Amino acid sequence: NKINGKFHGQLHDQNDLDHEIDHEIDLKKDDIIDVFPKTISTLFPLWKPSTEKVEDVEIESKGTNDMLIFQPFNELLKERFEGYIQPRYERIGQQLYDALVEKCRLWKHLRSLAGLYFMQQGESMHLLCDVLFDRIDKKQMWYDTYILNDIFLNTVRKWKWLDGGLVSVWIDDIPGKKPNITTVRVFEKIVIEYRIPWPINNIMQSKTLQYYKRIAVFLLQVKRAKYLLERLSFSHLSRDNEMAEKTTAMVLFYGVRIKLIWFLNTIWDYAMRNILLSETENFYKKLEKVFDIDEMVSLHDHYIHAVYNRCLLSDKTIPIHKSILDVLDLTIQFSILYTRYQGENISFYDHSRDGKSKKYEDTSDSDSDTFLTDDDDDEWNGQNTNGEPIIPVQVDYEVFLEGLSRIDKEFNRNKEFISNSVQTIARVGGFWWFDALALALG
C-alpha cells in the first residue's frame, strides 16, 4: 500500500507538470501568432488566429480533412518561386528568340536547309540537277570534287535565298575513281555541306545534318530516274517493217515505261508533298509559337527524325529502301536498253545536241541480260546530215523483248514487296502516311 500510494503521488505530480507545460506552449503559440500574424498566415493560410472563438474554429473545421488543413511548405515555396521566376524567364526567352530571328537570321537558315536538301525553293535545285545530269549524259567530267564544287557554286551564285559562302560540295570517294553511272547509288558519294553558323548551330546541330544529307541523296536518286524517263525520244519507233515482232516489243516497251513513270511519280509525290512539304510547314508553325531554346531543339530533332523515318531511310526500313533503289536502277537499265536498240537518247529540251547526234560502234550485244555501258570503251562515230539521231540499221527485237521482259519481271517483284511491306508497317503501327503510300502503290 505504501508503494502504491507513493506511485500515485508521483503520477499526480507528473500530470500537473504536463498540464503546466501544455499551458505554457499554448501561451507561447499565441504569442508567436500575435507577434508574427502575417508570416503565419502566409505559410499556413488555413491557420486560424487565437483571437477567434474556439467554437467557430470547431464548426469550420468539421468535415475537413486533417491533411488539408496545412499546406506543405515545399509546395508553397514552389508556387511562390515559380510566380517570381516565370515572368522573368519568359521575358529573357523572348529577347533571346528575337535576337536569333532578327540578328542571327534563324528563319533564313531554316529555309535554306529546306531549299538545299529538300528542294523547296522553286526550280532552283531542279535546274541544278538538270545541269549535273546533262554533264553525265554527255560523258563530261563531273565525278571530281573540284569540278562538282565549281558547277554547284556557279549555279547557286544567282540564288538570293542561299548564301553560297556557307555551302560546299565534294565527292566522298577515292580521287580519280571512275563512277558507275549505271546505278543511282553513285550519288551516295556526293556530299552537300551547309555550314550553320553560331549560335544557330546550337538549335540545328551537326548530327541532324546527316539526316538532311541522306534525304537529299534520296531525292537526287529519284530525280535522276525521272530525268532519264522524261527525256526519251520516240520519233523513230515506226521505221521498221517487221510489224509482228515490233508490235509485241513496243507494247511491252510502253507498258514497262508507264509502270516505271507511275512508280517514280508515286514515290516522288509521297516524299515531296506528303512528307517533306507538309511536315516542314507544320514544323514552322510550331516553331513560331515557342521561344524556349530547349523546346526549339526538341522540335527540330523531332521534325528531322520524322521526315527521315517516313522517307523509309531508317534502319528498320532498309529492305524497303533497297528495293526502291533497285527499281530506280531498273529505270537506268530501261533507258540504256532503249538507247541500244532504238537509237540515241535525246532530251526534248536539249538544244546543245542538235547536229551532234552519235551512235555506238557496236549496236549488238550478245549478252541480253547486261545493259551496262562503259564510259571509256563506248565511242560515238557519226551523225545524221539532218541533225537527227542515227538509228541502228537492224534491231533484234527478240533480244530487245527479252530485256524488257526481265525489267518488267523485276519491277513487279520489287513493287509487290514494297507495297506489302509498307502496308504491313502501316497496319501494325497505325501510321497514316505509310497507309497512304501503300494505297497509292496499289
C-alpha positions, 0 to 999 in steps of 0.5 A: 500500500505504501508503494502504491500510494507513493506511485500515485503521488508521483503520477499526480505530480507528473500530470500537473507538470504536463498540464503546466507545460501544455499551458505554457506552449499554448501561451507561447503559440499565441504569442508567436501568432500575435507577434508574427500574424502575417508570416503565419498566415502566409505559410499556413493560410488555413491557420486560424488566429487565437483571437477567434472563438474556439467554437467557430474554429470547431464548426469550420473545421468539421468535415475537413480533412486533417491533411488539408488543413496545412499546406506543405511548405515545399509546395508553397515555396514552389508556387511562390518561386515559380510566380517570381521566376516565370515572368522573368524567364519568359521575358529573357526567352523572348529577347533571346528568340528575337535576337536569333530571328532578327540578328542571327537570321534563324528563319533564313537558315531554316529555309535554306536547309529546306531549299538545299536538301529538300528542294523547296525553293522553286526550280532552283535545285531542279535546274541544278540537277538538270545541269549535273545530269546533262554533264553525265549524259554527255560523258563530261567530267563531273565525278571530281570534287573540284569540278562538282564544287565549281558547277554547284557554286556557279549555279547557286551564285544567282540564288538570293535565298542561299548564301553560297559562302556557307555551302560546299560540295565534294565527292566522298570517294577515292580521287580519280575513281571512275563512277558507275553511272549505271546505278543511282547509288553513285550519288551516295558519294556526293556530299552537300555541306551547309555550314550553320553558323553560331549560335544557330548551330546550337538549335540545328546541330551537326548530327541532324545534318546527316539526316538532311544529307541522306534525304537529299541523296534520296531525292537526287536518286529519284530525280535522276530516274525521272530525268532519264524517263522524261527525256526519251525520244520516240520519233523513230519507233515506226521505221521498221517493217517487221510489224509482228515482232515490233508490235509485241516489243513496243507494247511491252516497251510502253507498258514497262515505261508507264509502270516505271513513270507511275512508280517514280511519280508515286514515290516522288509525290509521297516524299515531296508533298506528303512528307517533306512539304507538309511536315516542314510547314507544320514544323514552322508553325510550331516553331513560331509559337515557342521561344524556349531554346530547349523546346526549339531543339526538341522540335527540330530533332523531332521534325528531322527524325520524322521526315527521315523515318517516313522517307523509309531511310531508317534502319528498320526500313532498309529492305524497303529502301533497297528495293526502291533503289533497285527499281530506280536502277531498273529505270537506268537499265530501261533507258540504256536498253532503249538507247541500244536498240532504238537509237540515241537518247535525246532530251526534248529540251536539249538544244546543245545536241542538235547536229551532234547526234552519235551512235555506238560502234557496236549496236549488238550485244550478245549478252541480253541480260547486261545493259551496262555501258562503259564510259571509256570503251563506248565511242560515238562515230557519226551523225545524221546530215539532218541533225537527227539521231542515227538509228541502228540499221537492224534491231533484234527485237527478240533480244530487245523483248527479252530485256524488257521482259526481265525489267518488267519481271523485276519491277513487279517483284520489287513493287509487290514487296514494297507495297506489302511491306509498307502496308504491313508497317502501316497496319501494325503501327497505325501510321497514316502516311505509310497507309497512304503510300501503300494505297497509292502503290496499289 
